[in-house]
Amino acid sequence: MTTQSNGSNLLVQGRILWTMGTNIFEGKQLLDFDTKAVKFDLQGNPIYEYGFGLAIAKTDPATGQPHPEYMKVWQALHAEAFTLYPSGQLPPTFAMKYKDGDTIDHQGKPFADREGYAGHIVLACTTRIPIKYFRFEGGQNVMVNDGIKCGDYVNVQLNLKSHPAKGQGKAGLYLNPSACQLIQAGKEIINKPSGDAIFSQAAPVFQGAVEAPVAPVAMPQGAVEAPVAPVAPVAPVVPVAAPVAPVAAPHYGVLPATHQPVAPVAPLAAPVAPVAPVAPVGLPVAPVAPVINPATGLPY
């Protein structure tokens, strides 16, 4: 293994398939891989990353042979990688910073399902320095900050630089874009997260209890539901006091008063409001002793 090289420059044509951030000119804040917190430089400024994925055709459709741009990039990438591994034997983990559009991703899905990947390699061109963008107008290149979008075809100035493994990072290449020139507009590609990647393609099942919806009762065609008659209010029920037992008047005849017939009591009037209990009237009458006939010794 040799020391790290000073890198090499490469001008290559391709199509932009993805961008850092939603706007190719603005870039994206760099986040910590574990905490997802914004990273800051030594001056306390948030760190931004700029760049895009650049697709390069592997085959020239006119000849059926390897595309000249592809051959140029392939040779340049490997020449820079061999500065670290002059034997020509790259470790399997070496990060070449491109994806083959005819293989599958880490979730087992074909890259070819994505716009522009089939039949191409896609370089990950990223940098922390804002990229200069140009459009050729009036016989000269004019620097612009709009008018270039994801999906357009461009010329890109790249700086290729190999780097050894650092900490837990892999040895690999830096593909740093410094300038980008618009060649022609292409079909716009909107960078959106894949729903399948987030939720998978299995039908969702709720793990909690779900109350089954109640189906409405079907009415016969043409039938009209009869109106419900209003219910008359019910008068409150007035509690009726229990009948009060009549009290017998004192009687001083031969028999004790408790054996005298009870006089009829007049019927109660209409129900009245509850009344307090009736206290006993008068004092209880003591029984009268019988009168004895002195001649016979018997009561009269």
Secondary structure as the mmCIF struct_conf table of DSSP 4:
data_model
#
loop_
_struct_conf.conf_type_id
_struct_conf.id
_struct_conf.beg_label_comp_id
_struct_conf.beg_label_asym_id
_struct_conf.beg_label_seq_id
_struct_conf.end_label_comp_id
_struct_conf.end_label_asym_id
_struct_conf.end_label_seq_id
HELX_LH_PP_P HELX_LH_PP_P1 THR A 3 SER A 5
STRN STRN1 SER A 8 THR A 19
BEND BEND1 MET A 20 ASN A 23
TURN_TY1_P TURN_TY1_P1 ILE A 24 GLU A 26
STRN STRN2 LYS A 28 GLN A 29
STRN STRN3 LEU A 31 LEU A 31
TURN_TY1_P TURN_TY1_P2 PHE A 33 THR A 35
HELX_LH_PP_P HELX_LH_PP_P2 ALA A 37 ALA A 37
STRN STRN4 VAL A 38 VAL A 38
HELX_LH_PP_P HELX_LH_PP_P3 LYS A 39 LYS A 39
STRN STRN5 PHE A 40 PHE A 40
TURN_TY1_P TURN_TY1_P3 LEU A 42 GLN A 43
BEND BEND2 GLY A 44 GLY A 44
HELX_LH_PP_P HELX_LH_PP_P4 ASN A 45 ASN A 45
STRN STRN6 PRO A 46 PRO A 46
HELX_LH_PP_P HELX_LH_PP_P5 ILE A 47 ILE A 47
STRN STRN7 TYR A 48 ALA A 57
BEND BEND3 LYS A 58 LYS A 58
STRN STRN8 THR A 59 THR A 59
TURN_TY1_P TURN_TY1_P4 PRO A 61 THR A 63
BEND BEND4 GLY A 64 GLN A 65
STRN STRN9 PRO A 66 PRO A 66
HELX_LH_PP_P HELX_LH_PP_P6 HIS A 67 HIS A 67
HELX_RH_AL_P HELX_RH_AL_P1 PRO A 68 ALA A 81
TURN_TY1_P TURN_TY1_P5 PHE A 82 LEU A 84
TURN_TY1_P TURN_TY1_P6 PRO A 86 SER A 87
BEND BEND5 GLY A 88 GLY A 88
TURN_TY1_P TURN_TY1_P7 PRO A 92 THR A 93
STRN STRN10 ALA A 95 ALA A 95
BEND BEND6 LYS A 97 LYS A 97
STRN STRN11 TYR A 98 ASP A 100
TURN_TY1_P TURN_TY1_P8 GLY A 101 ASP A 102
BEND BEND7 THR A 103 THR A 103
STRN STRN12 ILE A 104 ILE A 104
TURN_TY1_P TURN_TY1_P9 HIS A 106 GLN A 107
BEND BEND8 GLY A 108 GLY A 108
STRN STRN13 PRO A 110 PRO A 110
HELX_RH_3T_P HELX_RH_3T_P1 PHE A 111 ASP A 113
BEND BEND9 ARG A 114 ARG A 114
TURN_TY1_P TURN_TY1_P10 GLU A 115 GLY A 119
STRN STRN14 HIS A 120 THR A 127
BEND BEND10 ARG A 128 ILE A 129
HELX_LH_PP_P HELX_LH_PP_P7 PRO A 130 ILE A 131
STRN STRN15 LYS A 132 GLU A 137
TURN_TY1_P TURN_TY1_P11 GLY A 138 GLY A 139
STRN STRN16 GLN A 140 VAL A 144
BEND BEND11 ASN A 145 GLY A 147
TURN_TY1_P TURN_TY1_P12 CYS A 150 GLY A 151
STRN STRN17 TYR A 153 HIS A 163
TURN_TY1_P TURN_TY1_P13 GLY A 167 GLN A 168
BEND BEND12 GLY A 169 GLY A 169
HELX_LH_PP_P HELX_LH_PP_P8 LYS A 170 ALA A 171
STRN STRN18 GLY A 172 GLN A 184
HELX_RH_AL_P HELX_RH_AL_P2 GLY A 195 PHE A 199
BEND BEND13 GLN A 201 ALA A 202
HELX_LH_PP_P HELX_LH_PP_P9 ALA A 203 PRO A 204
BEND BEND14 GLY A 208 GLY A 208
HELX_LH_PP_P HELX_LH_PP_P10 GLU A 211 PRO A 220
TURN_TY1_P TURN_TY1_P14 GLN A 221 GLY A 222
HELX_LH_PP_P HELX_LH_PP_P11 GLU A 225 PRO A 239
HELX_LH_PP_P HELX_LH_PP_P12 ALA A 241 PRO A 250
BEND BEND15 GLY A 253 LEU A 255
HELX_RH_3T_P HELX_RH_3T_P2 ALA A 257 HIS A 259
BEND BEND16 GLN A 260 GLN A 260
HELX_LH_PP_P HELX_LH_PP_P13 PRO A 261 PRO A 264
HELX_LH_PP_P HELX_LH_PP_P14 ALA A 266 LEU A 268
BEND BEND17 ALA A 270 ALA A 270
HELX_LH_PP_P HELX_LH_PP_P15 ALA A 276 VAL A 281
BEND BEND18 GLY A 282 GLY A 282
HELX_LH_PP_P HELX_LH_PP_P16 LEU A 283 VAL A 291
STRN STRN19 ILE A 292 ILE A 292
HELX_LH_PP_P HELX_LH_PP_P17 ASN A 293 ASN A 293
TURN_TY1_P TURN_TY1_P15 PRO A 294 THR A 296
BEND BEND19 GLY A 297 LEU A 298
STRN STRN20 PRO A 299 PRO A 299
#
